[in-house]
Amino acid sequence: MATRTIEDADIRLPAILLGVGLGGFFDGILLHQVLQWHHMLSATGSDNAGIREYPVDTVPGLRMNTLWDGIFHVVTWVAVLAGLALLHARVTRSRSRLWRSRTLWGWALVGWGLFNLVEGVVDHHLLGIHHVREGAHRLWWDLGFLALGAVLVAGGWLLQRGGDGSRDDLP
């Protein structure tokens, strides 16, 4: 049986999608663009998928990495839009209360953590197409990314359990 929240609307899926998209934006903006620790294909050539090498210190390599970073951002943007659209469709009353809800932000943190766990396992470990940060401690950065994902899932789960979508759900 589905858990009902915010005026009897089930917001788990939309909130998780919102969290996945926001987590992806955080990763892409902070780690790819601002810190420039990695790009989508920055470990190709030594990956587990057999993808041609696209080194980020060459113009062609950086162009290909920038293209795939852009595709990654499109996917995260679509996740945010889908989450917002589903929230709008499911919550027809008390929408202003939704944004202060522990339930919404708890499930959004679960989504962000799931993003980290799936992206970390698939891209960092299985495919090896990029890592959080290259260098001698690459494995520790990748494991830290997974640990952060697990903490976000657990913290989000606990936060949403503290709210039931009622008036008492407000911080």
C-alpha positions in Angstrom: 0.0 0.0 0.0 1.4 3.4 -1.0 2.3 5.9 1.7 0.1 9.0 1.3 1.7 12.4 1.9 1.0 16.1 1.5 -2.8 16.2 1.5 -3.1 12.6 0.4 -0.8 12.6 -2.6 2.0 10.1 -3.0 5.1 12.2 -3.6 7.8 9.5 -3.3 8.6 9.1 -7.0 8.5 12.8 -8.0 10.7 13.7 -5.0 13.2 10.9 -5.8 13.3 12.1 -9.4 13.9 15.6 -8.2 16.7 14.4 -5.9 18.3 12.4 -8.7 18.3 15.4 -11.0 19.6 17.8 -8.3 22.3 15.3 -7.3 23.4 15.0 -10.9 23.5 18.8 -11.3 25.6 19.1 -8.1 28.0 16.4 -9.4 28.2 17.9 -12.9 28.5 21.5 -11.9 30.9 21.1 -9.0 33.0 18.1 -9.9 33.0 18.4 -13.7 33.0 22.2 -14.3 34.1 24.1 -11.2 36.7 21.8 -9.7 37.3 20.0 -13.1 38.2 16.8 -11.2 36.6 14.6 -14.0 34.4 14.6 -17.0 32.1 11.9 -18.3 34.8 10.2 -20.4 38.0 11.4 -18.6 39.2 7.8 -17.8 38.5 6.3 -21.2 41.5 4.5 -22.6 42.0 2.7 -19.3 38.3 1.9 -18.7 36.5 -1.4 -18.5 34.2 -0.7 -21.4 36.8 -0.5 -24.2 35.9 3.1 -25.1 38.4 5.0 -27.2 40.6 7.4 -25.1 39.4 11.0 -24.9 42.1 12.8 -22.9 41.0 16.1 -21.4 44.3 17.8 -22.1 43.7 17.8 -25.8 41.2 19.9 -27.7 39.5 16.9 -29.4 39.4 15.0 -26.1 38.0 18.0 -24.2 35.4 18.6 -26.9 34.1 15.0 -26.6 34.1 15.1 -22.8 32.3 18.5 -22.9 29.7 17.0 -25.3 29.1 14.0 -22.9 29.0 16.3 -19.9 26.3 18.3 -21.7 24.3 15.1 -22.4 24.7 14.2 -18.8 23.3 17.6 -17.8 20.3 17.2 -20.2 19.5 13.9 -18.5 19.6 15.5 -15.0 17.5 18.5 -16.3 14.9 16.1 -17.6 14.9 14.3 -14.2 14.3 17.6 -12.4 11.5 18.6 -14.9 9.8 15.2 -14.6 10.0 15.4 -10.8 8.5 18.9 -10.8 5.8 17.9 -13.3 4.8 14.9 -11.2 4.7 16.9 -8.0 2.5 19.5 -9.7 0.2 16.8 -11.0 -0.1 14.9 -7.7 -0.2 17.7 -5.2 -3.3 19.7 -6.0 -3.8 21.4 -2.7 -1.5 23.0 -0.1 1.3 23.3 -2.7 3.0 26.1 -0.7 3.4 23.6 2.3 5.0 21.0 0.0 8.3 23.0 -0.2 8.6 23.0 3.6 7.8 19.3 4.0 10.2 16.8 5.5 8.6 14.2 3.4 9.6 16.0 0.1 13.1 16.7 1.1 13.7 13.4 2.7 12.7 11.6 -0.5 14.7 14.1 -2.5 17.8 13.2 -0.4 17.1 9.5 -1.1 17.1 10.3 -4.8 20.3 12.2 -4.6 21.9 9.3 -2.7 20.6 6.8 -5.2 22.1 8.9 -8.0 25.5 8.7 -6.2 25.2 5.0 -5.7 24.1 4.1 -9.2 26.5 6.6 -11.0 29.3 5.6 -8.7 28.9 1.9 -9.1 28.3 2.0 -12.9 30.6 4.8 -14.1 33.4 4.6 -11.5 33.6 0.9 -10.8 31.9 -1.2 -13.5 32.6 0.8 -16.6 35.5 2.8 -15.2 34.9 5.7 -17.7 35.7 8.3 -15.0 36.5 8.6 -11.4 35.7 11.2 -8.8 39.4 12.3 -8.8 42.3 10.8 -10.6 45.6 10.1 -8.8 47.1 7.9 -6.2 44.0 7.8 -4.0 41.4 7.4 -6.8 39.8 4.4 -5.2 39.3 6.2 -1.9 37.6 9.2 -3.7 35.3 6.7 -5.5 34.5 4.9 -2.3 33.9 8.2 -0.5 31.4 9.1 -3.3 29.6 5.8 -2.6 29.7 6.4 1.2 28.2 9.8 0.7 25.4 8.3 -1.4 24.7 5.8 1.4 24.6 8.6 4.0 22.2 10.6 1.8 19.9 7.6 1.3 19.9 6.9 5.1 19.5 10.5 6.1 16.7 11.1 3.6 14.9 8.0 4.7 15.1 9.1 8.3 14.0 12.6 7.4 11.0 11.5 5.5 10.0 9.1 8.2 9.8 12.1 10.5 7.1 13.6 8.3 3.8 12.3 7.3 2.7 15.2 5.0 0.4 16.7 7.7 0.6 20.1 9.3 3.0 18.6 11.8 5.4 17.8 8.9 6.7 21.4 8.7 10.1 22.1 10.1 
